[in-house]
Amino acid sequence: MTDKEAWLRKKRSDEQTALALPVEIPSDENSEMAFIGCCILGAYEKALELGANIDMFHFSLSRKAWKALESLSERSLEINEVTIAQEVGEGSMWVFDATEKAPSPSNLPYWFPKIKDAAIRRNVFTRYYDGISKVNDQEISTADIMEDMERNFFDVTTNASSLRDQRDGWNEVIDTMSEAWPNGLQNKGIPTGSPSLDRILQMVPASMNVLAARPGRGKTSFALFLAVQAAKAGKKVVYYSFEMPFNQIAAKIIATCSGLDVRQYMETGHVPGGVEKIVLATQEAAKLGITIEDNVGLTVGAIRAQARRLVKEKDIDLFIVDYMQLIRSGKRYDNRVNEVSAISRQLKCAAMETNKPFLVLSQLNRMIETRGPDSEPRLADLRESGAIEQDADLVSFLHQPDMDNAPDMTNLIVRKNRHGPEGKIGMQWTKYNGQFEVTDGEAVTSEPVF
């Protein structure tokens, strides 16, 4: 063997050693035993309050003992060394060793952080070890691997696999009830710039809000108008465009911000007030907290993963998707209806896990056109899927009742609203700059059923 061959062999060996992963799964047997011992001695209810669950235990006897604690508690039977040992069966001596390690129920807060820390490390290890194992499997796409890794990171960092702490949940409810006295709660939805719109278009946290219309009826213009109003109120918005590229969306934002006819400027090079006005408008628009994403190759899974990351990193307040029927799931389905149903459900899950509102634009089918030009849209007109209606917290439509005589007049019709009233609002739509102005108060058709 030459010196060069020997050097190469040593280099490969060193690289493999450096890349080698530990084979020992993170765990803390002593802390698990002591924690179980505290529960047996009377601290089981306290353990539940702290958020303990079976996923925090690695060793089989620890898991058996925890299941025994759950079983006895559910049957309202006394928890002690004898009853737990009886439930555990084989390995009953382990139970008595556990109580000796405790050795008092008051020590539970000492042991809990130790088993929780080991559980988190174990989750990181197992999830990412699995990800690394998939890298060499050519049958698994890179996109699927990245999506899994993103989801796993979110699960680990948010403790998504464990049961929510019920005490914290009820404390939040009680705090909210307290805030409502004596003048009621402020609207916690995304501000629209109009009190009438705010009341009927309540895009609250964790909600999926659908805005639907036929092509050319102002979906994108109204969505961008809402994005600009939210950004001017200090909110951070992400706009997913599957229909127009970045520069076209940006031009619409400039027009909405300034009231200028940007299309006329692009065609002629002139704008009322001089070119300085368009420059200032562009600078103002660029400073707004609106992120435009025009990657048409994004799947719904990638949107969901990206949303989780953006909320963590940038604390985004609102996500807008334009529009649902142009998104792909990245998976194979028997028909497009099933695929759109899956996409709808994924977007709803994204809203719930990020606790942020999603405004999702949707097309209407052609059935509305067969009913006549004055016919208002219905929930059944949502294109390609009835699941959209089921998943959405709010479903609204843009409808122009008199296209021939009043093409600039449009109605926002809310047909479903889990968080507020249904109703109709008339608006004037200035098409050249994408601005909407409410022309009359809302006509509430029904209040939400509590």
Buried (B, 14 or more C-beta within 10 A) or exposed (E): EEEEEEEEEEEEEEEEEEEEEEEEEBBBEEBBBBBBBBBBBBBBEBBBBBBBBBBBBBBEBBBBBBBBBBBBBEEEEEBBBEBBBEBBEEEBEBBBBBBEBBEEBEBBEBBBEBBBBBBBBBBBBBBBEEBEEBEEEEEEEEEBBBBBBBBBBBBBEEBEEBEEBEEEEEEEEEEEEEEEEEEEEEBEBBBBBBEBBBBBBBBBBBBBBBBBBBEEBBBBBBBBBBBBBBBBEEBBBBBBBBBBEEEBBBBBBBBBBBEBBBBBBEEEEEBEEEEEBBEEBBEBBEEBBBBBBBEEEBBBBBBBBBBBBBBBEEEBBBBBBBBBBBBBBBEEEEEEBBBBBBBBBBBBBBBBBBEBBBBBBBBBBEEBEEEEEEBBBBBEBBBBBBBBBEBBBBBBBBBBBEEEEEEEBBBBBBBBBBBBBBBBBBBEBBEEBBBBEBEEEBBBEEEEEE
